[in-house]
Amino acid sequence: MMMMWDGGMFLYMIFWVLIVGLIIYAVISLIMNAFGKRNDRPEGKGEDAALQILKERFARGEISEEEFEQKYKLL
């Protein structure tokens, strides 16, 4: 019975455990990316970040109300 473990059978077992682990990892990664946060995408962040910067500049007094409204309409 112990003869099965000779000749690299143990290495084959480790190989298949690694393969199954990689498959599980890939499936979990795909699920997490598919159902993850939608605002992680660059196109979603850009507009929000620009608007936030505009609001901060207006709050600090760097731009006038007219400039704020004009740039807000552009965004």
Secondary structure, DSSP 8 states (H G I E B T S, - for coil): -GGGGTTTHHHHHHHHHHHHHHHHHHHHHHHHHHHS-GGGSHHHHHHHHHHHHHHHHHHHTSS-HHHHHHHHHH-
